[in-house]
Amino acid sequence: MASPTGGSPGLLLWLLLLQPQLGCGQVNAKILGGQEAEDGKWPWQVSVRIRGKHVCGGSLITQQWVLTAGHCILSRFHYNVKMGDRSVYKEITSVVVPVRDIIVHPQLSVVGTIQKDLALLQLLYPVNFTMTIQPICIPQKTFRVEAGTTCWVTGWGRKEEYGGDLITSVLHEVDQGIIHHEKCNEMIQKAMKTTRDVVLEGMLCGYKGAGKDSCQGDSGGPLVCKFKDTWVQVGLVSWGLGCGRGNVPGVYTDIAAYSKWIVEVINRAASLYPVVFLIPLLCLVLPLGILVAP
């Protein structure tokens, strides 16, 4: 369960635009060692694409914003985002939206250990929420997930570290157990045979045993945990040492550590387009005090 370090327990940033009556983190309906996901089970999951091909995962956090990994944005290609179904390929049920703007965290570093690994994609136009398209909740800065909490990571990444297809055709899911920051650092130090700290502030770790992990192609995808009836994105796939190796956790960007930056970016964009974003801005600011008990 979630255990905030201060303030009211379970506070979430309820990032809802245009349709504030709809709750985030609600479900109406390739991952190593995982299983195929049911249609509509993870309605915030998106595929970030270049020229129609999947390059990374991502998550829908409002009607017009997608969260993904910063290391997925290495150039100014024309990106688009696909959502609405579990296939990695464009289907009749797919919703594909061009990306209007890309904001990578200004302190992203890919030298040595990847740090501050997140980016926001502003869609060209808002999407309509449906049974298979819904936003995920973003945690407030003080939100913490206890070690041992079972969470889920989803994606179209490869199913094995070596060989096999680079992507899977159907969205996969796998459970992960949250582990302590210090324990994660020790495990990866041992695997890398180094004494330097590799798991730094702003990172989160998950491990559920050998053969269960995210892999290439899953980068940017969400790590989500369920608190009562609400799903919250606590991390996004960032980096790891291989895929699914024994005693080697996967490392995720800790979303709570960057929630303030996420809100600032969205508010800044709203101020640039006051007529278009007037209502969305109000919807973004007002629900910040909504309490979701763990």
Residue pairs with C-beta under 8 A, 6 or more apart in sequence:
1 146
1 149
1 227
1 294
2 9
2 10
2 139
2 143
2 144
2 145
2 146
2 149
2 225
2 227
2 232
2 294
3 9
3 144
3 145
3 146
3 294
4 10
4 11
4 140
4 142
4 143
4 144
5 142
5 144
6 142
7 140
7 142
8 291
9 291
9 293
9 294
10 143
10 227
10 291
10 292
10 293
10 294
11 139
11 140
11 142
11 143
11 288
11 289
11 290
11 291
11 292
12 24
12 25
12 137
12 138
12 139
12 140
12 143
12 230
12 232
12 290
12 292
13 137
13 138
13 139
13 140
13 259
13 262
13 263
13 288
14 23
14 24
14 137
14 287
14 288
14 290
15 24
15 61
15 62
15 65
15 135
15 137
15 138
15 262
15 263
15 266
15 284
16 22
16 23
16 24
16 62
16 63
16 135
16 283
16 284
16 287
17 62
17 63
17 64
17 65
17 126
17 280
17 283
17 284
18 63
18 126
18 279
18 280
18 283
19 63
19 129
20 283
20 286
20 287
22 129
22 134
23 230
24 61
24 134
24 135
24 136
24 137
24 138
24 230
25 44
25 134
25 135
25 136
25 137
25 224
25 230
25 231
25 232
26 134
26 229
26 230
26 231
27 40
27 41
27 42
27 43
27 134
27 231
28 40
28 43
28 131
28 132
28 134
29 38
29 39
29 40
29 41
29 43
29 131
29 132
30 155
30 156
30 157
30 158
30 159
30 167
30 168
30 172
30 215
30 217
30 218
31 153
31 154
31 155
31 157
31 159
31 172
31 173
31 174
31 213
31 214
31 215
31 218
32 157
32 158
32 159
32 160
32 161
32 174
32 211
32 212
32 213
32 214
32 215
32 243
32 244
33 174
33 211
33 212
33 213
33 244
34 159
34 172
34 173
34 174
34 212
35 172
35 173
35 174
36 86
36 170
36 171
36 172
36 173
37 86
37 154
37 170
37 171
37 172
37 173
38 86
39 85
39 86
39 132
40 131
40 132
41 86
41 173
42 152
42 154
42 171
42 173
42 222
42 224
43 60
43 130
43 131
43 132
43 133
43 134
44 59
44 60
44 61
44 134
44 135
44 136
44 222
44 224
44 231
44 233
45 57
45 58
45 59
45 60
45 83
45 154
45 155
45 171
45 221
45 222
46 57
46 58
46 59
46 60
46 66
46 81
46 82
46 83
47 54
47 56
47 57
47 58
47 81
47 82
47 83
47 88
47 156
48 54
48 55
48 56
48 57
48 58
48 66
48 68
48 72
48 79
48 81
48 121
48 220
49 55
49 79
49 80
49 81
49 82
49 96
50 77
50 78
50 79
51 77
51 78
52 80
52 90
54 82
54 88
54 156
54 167
54 217
55 72
55 217
56 68
56 69
56 72
56 217
56 219
56 220
56 221
57 68
57 154
57 155
57 156
57 157
57 217
57 218
57 219
57 220
57 221
57 222
57 237
58 66
58 67
58 68
58 81
58 121
58 220
58 221
58 222
59 66
59 67
59 68
59 136
59 221
59 222
59 233
59 236
60 66
60 83
60 127
60 133
60 134
60 135
60 136
61 67
61 135
61 136
61 138
61 233
61 262
62 135
62 266
62 280
62 284
63 126
63 127
63 128
63 129
63 135
63 280
64 122
64 123
64 125
64 126
64 127
64 280
65 120
65 121
65 122
65 123
65 266
66 81
66 99
66 120
66 121
66 123
67 118
67 119
67 120
67 121
67 138
67 220
67 222
67 233
67 236
67 255
67 262
68 118
68 119
68 120
68 121
68 219
68 220
68 236
69 117
69 118
69 119
69 219
69 220
69 236
69 237
69 238
69 253
70 104
70 105
70 108
70 116
70 117
70 118
70 119
71 108
71 110
71 114
71 117
71 219
71 238
71 239
72 119
72 219
72 220
73 79
73 102
73 104
73 119
76 102
78 98
78 99
79 98
79 99
79 102
79 121
80 96
80 97
80 98
80 99
81 96
81 97
81 99
81 121
81 123
82 90
82 94
82 95
82 96
83 94
83 95
83 97
83 127
83 132
83 133
84 93
84 94
84 95
84 130
84 132
84 133
85 91
85 93
85 94
85 132
86 170
86 171
87 94
87 169
87 170
87 171
88 156
88 167
88 168
88 169
88 170
88 171
89 169
90 96
93 132
95 127
95 133
97 123
97 124
97 125
97 127
98 123
98 124
99 121
99 122
99 123
99 124
100 122
100 123
100 124
101 121
101 122
101 269
102 119
102 120
102 121
102 122
103 119
103 120
103 122
103 265
104 118
104 119
105 116
105 117
105 118
105 119
105 258
105 261
107 115
107 116
108 115
108 116
108 117
108 118
108 119
109 115
109 116
113 198
113 200
113 239
114 238
114 239
115 200
115 202
115 203
116 202
116 253
116 258
117 236
117 238
117 239
117 253
118 236
118 253
118 255
118 258
118 262
119 220
120 262
120 265
120 266
122 269
127 133
129 135
136 222
136 224
136 231
136 232
136 233
137 230
137 231
137 232
137 233
137 292
138 232
138 233
138 255
138 259
138 262
139 232
139 233
139 234
139 255
139 256
139 259
140 256
140 259
140 288
141 256
141 257
141 259
141 260
142 256
143 232
143 234
143 256
143 259
144 256
145 151
145 178
145 204
145 225
145 234
146 178
147 177
147 178
147 179
147 180
147 183
148 177
148 178
148 179
149 177
149 178
149 225
150 175
150 176
150 177
150 178
150 225
151 175
151 176
151 177
151 178
151 206
151 223
151 224
151 225
151 234
151 235
152 173
152 174
152 175
152 176
152 223
152 224
152 225
153 173
153 174
153 176
153 206
153 214
153 218
153 221
153 222
153 223
153 224
153 237
153 250
153 252
154 171
154 172
154 173
154 218
154 221
154 222
154 224
155 171
155 172
155 214
155 217
155 218
155 221
155 237
156 167
156 168
156 169
156 170
156 171
156 172
156 217
156 218
157 167
157 168
157 172
157 214
157 215
157 216
157 217
157 218
157 219
157 221
158 164
158 165
158 166
158 167
158 168
158 215
158 216
158 217
158 243
159 165
159 168
159 172
159 215
160 215
160 243
160 244
161 215
161 242
161 243
161 244
161 245
166 216
166 217
167 217
168 217
174 208
174 212
174 213
174 214
175 208
175 212
176 206
176 207
176 208
176 212
176 223
176 250
177 206
177 207
177 208
178 204
178 205
178 206
178 225
178 234
179 187
179 205
179 206
179 207
179 249
180 205
181 199
181 203
181 204
181 205
183 205
184 199
184 203
184 205
184 207
184 249
184 251
185 197
185 198
185 199
187 207
187 247
187 248
187 249
188 198
188 199
188 241
188 248
188 249
188 251
189 195
189 196
189 197
189 198
190 247
191 241
191 245
191 247
191 248
192 198
192 241
199 205
199 251
201 257
202 253
202 254
202 257
202 258
203 238
203 251
203 252
203 253
203 254
204 223
204 234
204 235
204 251
204 252
204 253
204 254
205 249
205 250
205 251
205 252
206 223
206 235
206 249
206 250
206 252
207 247
207 248
207 249
207 250
209 246
210 244
210 245
210 246
210 247
211 244
212 244
213 240
213 243
213 244
213 245
213 250
214 221
214 237
214 240
214 243
214 250
215 243
215 244
216 243
218 237
219 237
219 238
220 236
220 237
221 236
221 237
222 233
222 235
222 236
222 237
223 233
223 234
223 235
223 236
223 237
223 252
224 231
224 232
224 233
224 234
225 231
225 232
225 234
226 232
227 292
227 293
227 294
228 292
228 293
228 294
230 292
232 292
233 255
234 252
234 254
234 255
234 256
235 252
235 253
235 254
235 255
236 252
236 253
236 255
237 250
237 252
238 251
238 252
238 253
239 251
240 248
240 249
240 250
240 251
241 248
242 248
255 262
263 284
266 284
267 281
267 284
267 285
269 277
270 277
270 278
270 280
270 281
270 284
271 277
271 281
